[in-house]
Amino acid sequence: MAVKTTPGNAADGRQLPELVDGRAGEVTADQAYDRQANHAPLAGLGVASGVSRRRPRPGRPRLSRRWRPKI
């Protein structure tokens, strides 16, 4: 188990590789940590990734937004 203190404006998802040393059997985390840059080091250390996966969001064409009537 490791702890790292960062400023409030630092992205949490970018801190995971520095916290894992390979002794853990599995790492669990929320969707903020679902990045290839986090999954690859875990696989390299032989640690199972229990990071919650983000669901792909269906794209919406840029001009498909409803036009708001002008008053």
N, C-alpha and C positions, 0 to 999 in steps of 0.2 A: 504494500500500500504506500502511495506517495501523495504528497501535497505540494502544490505550487501556487503561490500567490501572484496574481497579475492585476494590473489596473482594470478599472471597470470598463474601459473602452477596448480591451483586448478580446478577441474572439475566442470563446471557449473551445470550439472545435479544432483549433490549431494546436492545442496544448497536449493532446493525447499521446503522440509518439514520445515525448519527453518524460511521460509519467509511467510508461510500461517498460519493465526490465526483463520480462521473459519468465519470471517465476510463477506468474498467474496462469491458471489453466484456461480461463475465459475472462474477457473484458466486456462489461455491459455499459451501455451509455444511451442517451436519448438521440433524437434525430439530428441535433446540432452537430454531432460527431460523425455523421454519415458522409464521409469524403473518401475518395480513393487514397489520398495521402495518409489516412488513418488506417484503412484496411490493409494496405500493402505491408507496413512495418509489423503489424500484428501477425500476418501470415508468415513473414520472414522469421519471426521469433517462435513460431509454432504455437501461438496463442489463438484460441477460438474467438471469433468476433461475435459478440452478442449485441452489437450496435443496432439500434432500431433503424430500419431502412425507411427512407422517404418514399412515398408513393409518387409516381410521375404525375404531374398535373397536366390535364389536357390543355393544349395551347389554344388560344383564342386569337383570331386575326386582329390586327391592330385597329382596323377601322370598323370592327363589328360592334363597338360600344354603342349603346343607345344614345342618340343625340338628344340633348336636353333642350326643350323649347325655350326660346328667348322671350323674355317678358318685357 
